[in-house]
């Protein structure tokens, strides 16, 4: 087994667009759950809408900034549609509505009626919408090597996408850091603890929950854009498992922390690739097929995460004291 | 009333004003802060609240008493926007508040606490306090991103929070999570937090429930301090000693209606109120071991009552 190659693969995945996309989605989910206590089970829906918004606008000839704007606007409208009727009700309803709505977005996206717009279940090929982003790159078309990684400068899974992606993640963390420590973040935490108490102190709880839902959804949409800029828009690649992975990443890193979602995403994807690579090297030939190894990788990651949640429920960066106090 | 009158004179005048008020349900007060008219709320077929008319005098402590299920807490919920009435209107400080959301009621200056204390457990004591303050520019999403826009106000409210915490002897706990406080301390915190917004009327729902006797005295002190600093207090309580001790006016509710009103001594002397709502032994200390003895005070009284009933029957 080539350990060097294994670690290169792990590093490649940890810094890659998938990790970036999930980090952004988890940052959004952190605003929903970690800060406000909203249970959004449809973060993949926000990502998919962002992806469609970006890709379709570009295909229709819109410039890069407009494509971003449309993606963000789609997430805002989606959040308002979900939030306006449900946020006055108990938290469970939002969970039900979001998981259903995300599935609706996916079904509509892959329906044959909209094939002209969304490409149906085939989706939209990457080359049809990546050009505006790649043209915005200041780098020459080339392949560059940094340490063990060799990547194209501009196309698909490129240095350019990684640089922009991580810059967006850094900005998002800064943004969340500022908000968590502001009076606005304080109201959200109050809502997470007890809405009625916050209402009794004269805060419009409904409006704050709506703001949190919209803001977190926008980060989901940004994650969706990064996700598809490395591959293609395909409705089924942003389905329910994406939402559940995002939740795992958030809880792994530590909800209600600034860097938790980012650390969670790095570790999640790093561990997954590491386990798969290790199994491929260790398991004797012929006993497991490549597909089976892939599945076993998921199983092992799942078990690891379960153990982590059992023995360290606050996540890696979470505050044990904050979680230990559960008295209402 | 002159505006520049010292607070203690204002309070004294308000309390004296009550002397001329008739002791009947729904009597008019000389300076009413809260006036409720025809407030009705039914759950299924039960009339939980059916208040014809009720006025709450400004600058005094009014107690709302009555047996369990009398509708006291429901009345609180209605007044503060946490529940919607089937009918009725009420005016708070000249503003009609019927159908107004809970947050707006609080903004109007009527702030409540809860029977089951709602301390925000996973926030520090100081953060709990800061949350109570009004007019915080940093509570706007966009302003929150630019610290200079809200930092001055944050300093103001932190100073105010520390003063209040000192008054309630919680200042040493300021960085502890509210969830780590004792039940009594949480009650204090909830009361202090309500005061962060300088409310005109504080509505306390059973402030003494679950508080140990040592803390009761200081809680009572805090409530009278509230009145003496110009805040009107309306509270629900079962502890009759406390009601008698600190309230200036008592309103008795039963089956959703106001059945009696008056100064504490008069209301508690009212035979109808005693029998129906306080119980015949409201005055005896049930913690007194002597009562447990066979033939103690309670037994003697009970026997006397039983005899009297037998005598009345023929």
Interface residues (C-beta under 8 A of the other chain):
Chain A: X175 X178 X179 X182 X183 X184 X185 X186 X187 X189 X190 X192 X193 X194 X196 X197 X198 X199 X200 X201 X202 X203 X204 X205 X211 X215 X321 X322 X323 X325 X326 X327 X328
Chain B: X80 X82 X101 X102 X103 X104 X106 X107 X111 X112 X113 X114 X118 X119 X120 X121 X122 X123 X127 X130 X131 X132 X134 X136 X137 X138 X139 X140 X141 X143 X144 X145 X147 X150 X154 X177 X179 X180 X190 X193 X194 X196 X197
